[in-house]
Amino acid sequence: MTDTIPAPLVGWESFYVIVGSSAAALTGLQFVVIALINDLHTRASGDTLGAFGTPTVVHFCIALLTAAILSAPWATLGSPAIALGVTGLGGLLYAAIVIRRARRQRDYKPVLEDWIFHTMLPVVAYGSITGGGLALVRHAGGAMFAVGFATLLLVFIGIHNAWDTVTWLTTREIDAKKGATADEANASPDGVAAKREEPAAT
């Protein structure tokens, strides 16, 4: 069966099986994370979720899609080249939307690390997929390495961003609970009595 598949694709079969399987598994875990976040008291706007939550799933899905494209039994390189080009361009368009959402949302102030992992690196990854698709027919060897790098980069970006989101939301929830506990203590009869006794003690 491998005799009908272009030679440049055959050598990458194991790579995309590993990366594609990882992207699929991590996508499922991200849904679990979102379900857990829903149980927290923390709430975020649509723009914030669209800038820092949803893109993680999209990165995993595009990594999976890229793996599927390059694992299919193509007869020539022309068809996967077109598929990769369309995928990369779609990713660049989506990255532009994410950047706009990140600049528009007001729930969270991004730091340099956020801009790098949520906006800059995805543009690099999707640009590499687009360039790899355009160069696949004439420069198959270099194009395959570019697309392989971009696919793995998307998985690493997704892992980083998912962990970053979970730790931020968890920290925010802990701070909210501490604030609520302090408010309850101040509002309790003992807290009121303690406040009333403070002037007498001084």
ZIVEN-V406796 format. One record per residue. SS is DSSP state (helix for helix, strand for strand, loop for the rest). PHI is phi in degrees with one decimal (* if undefined). D_FIRST is the distance of its C-alpha to the first C-alpha in whole Angstrom. Layout:
{{SS,PHI,D_FIRST} {SS,PHI,D_FIRST}}
//
This chain:
{{loop,*,0} {helix,-68.0,4} {helix,-67.7,5} {helix,-90.7,6} {loop,-93.9,7} {loop,-53.6,11} {helix,-54.1,12} {helix,-60.7,15} {helix,-84.4,13} {helix,-63.5,10} {loop,-68.5,14} {loop,-102.1,15} {helix,-59.8,13} {helix,-65.7,15} {helix,-59.4,18} {helix,-76.8,18} {helix,-65.0,17} {helix,-67.3,20} {helix,-66.5,22} {helix,-64.2,21} {helix,-64.7,22} {helix,-63.7,25} {helix,-62.5,26} {helix,-65.7,25} {helix,-65.0,28} {helix,-68.5,30} {helix,-62.6,30} {helix,-62.2,31} {helix,-64.6,34} {helix,-64.7,35} {helix,-65.4,36} {helix,-64.0,38} {helix,-60.1,40} {helix,-62.8,41} {helix,-64.6,42} {helix,-68.6,44} {helix,-62.5,46} {helix,-62.1,47} {loop,-82.4,49} {loop,-81.1,51} {loop,-77.7,54} {loop,-71.2,52} {loop,-128.7,52} {loop,-128.6,50} {loop,-74.5,50} {helix,-63.2,47} {helix,-65.8,47} {helix,-67.2,47} {helix,-63.9,44} {helix,-68.9,42} {helix,-93.1,43} {helix,-124.1,42} {loop,-114.1,40} {helix,-59.3,38} {helix,-56.3,36} {helix,-61.4,35} {helix,-64.2,33} {helix,-63.1,32} {helix,-60.9,31} {helix,-62.9,29} {helix,-66.2,27} {helix,-71.0,26} {helix,-61.3,25} {helix,-65.7,23} {helix,-63.5,22} {helix,-62.0,21} {helix,-62.1,19} {helix,-66.2,17} {helix,-59.9,17} {helix,-86.1,15} {helix,-102.8,13} {loop,-72.4,11} {loop,-80.6,8} {loop,-69.7,11} {loop,-85.9,11} {loop,-136.0,14} {helix,-87.1,16} {helix,-64.1,19} {helix,-65.4,18} {helix,-64.8,18} {helix,-63.0,21} {helix,-65.4,23} {helix,-62.1,22} {helix,-66.9,23} {helix,-61.2,26} {helix,-65.3,27} {helix,-62.2,26} {helix,-64.5,28} {helix,-64.8,31} {helix,-61.9,31} {helix,-64.7,32} {helix,-64.4,34} {helix,-62.5,36} {helix,-66.0,36} {helix,-60.9,37} {helix,-64.5,40} {helix,-64.9,41} {helix,-62.8,41} {helix,-61.1,43} {helix,-64.0,46} {helix,-64.9,46} {helix,-63.4,46} {helix,-76.3,49} {helix,-88.9,51} {loop,-68.9,51} {loop,-124.9,54} {loop,-77.8,53} {loop,-145.2,52} {loop,-98.8,53} {loop,-65.4,49} {loop,-101.8,50} {helix,-58.0,48} {helix,-59.0,45} {helix,-64.6,45} {helix,-62.8,45} {helix,-66.3,42} {helix,-82.6,40} {helix,-95.6,40} {helix,-127.6,40} {helix,-70.7,40} {helix,-63.6,37} {helix,-60.0,35} {helix,-62.9,36} {helix,-61.3,34} {helix,-64.4,31} {helix,-69.3,31} {helix,-64.8,32} {helix,-68.0,29} {helix,-65.1,26} {helix,-62.8,28} {helix,-63.5,28} {helix,-63.9,25} {helix,-64.5,24} {helix,-68.1,26} {helix,-98.0,25} {loop,-61.4,21} {loop,-70.8,21} {loop,-93.9,24} {loop,-131.1,24} {helix,-61.2,20} {helix,-60.7,21} {helix,-65.6,25} {helix,-63.8,23} {helix,-65.8,21} {helix,-67.9,23} {helix,-64.4,26} {helix,-69.9,24} {helix,-62.5,23} {helix,-60.7,27} {helix,-65.4,27} {helix,-64.5,25} {helix,-66.1,27} {helix,-62.3,30} {helix,-61.2,30} {helix,-64.7,29} {helix,-65.4,32} {helix,-60.7,34} {helix,-62.2,34} {helix,-63.0,35} {helix,-60.8,38} {helix,-68.2,39} {helix,-65.0,38} {helix,-64.6,40} {helix,-62.0,43} {helix,-65.0,44} {helix,-63.8,44} {helix,-65.4,46} {helix,-66.8,48} {helix,-66.6,49} {helix,-64.1,50} {helix,-62.6,52} {helix,-65.9,54} {helix,-67.1,54} {helix,-62.9,56} {helix,-62.2,58} {helix,-65.6,59} {helix,-67.6,60} {helix,-63.3,62} {helix,-64.4,64} {helix,-65.8,64} {helix,-64.2,66} {helix,-64.6,68} {helix,-66.0,69} {helix,-65.7,70} {helix,-64.6,72} {helix,-69.7,74} {helix,-85.6,74} {loop,-75.2,75} {helix,-57.0,79} {helix,-63.9,79} {helix,-66.9,77} {helix,-65.5,80} {helix,-64.1,83} {helix,-63.4,81} {helix,-66.1,82} {helix,-71.3,85} {helix,-81.2,86} {helix,-59.7,85} {helix,-63.0,88} {helix,-65.8,90} {helix,-68.8,89} {loop,-88.3,89}}
//
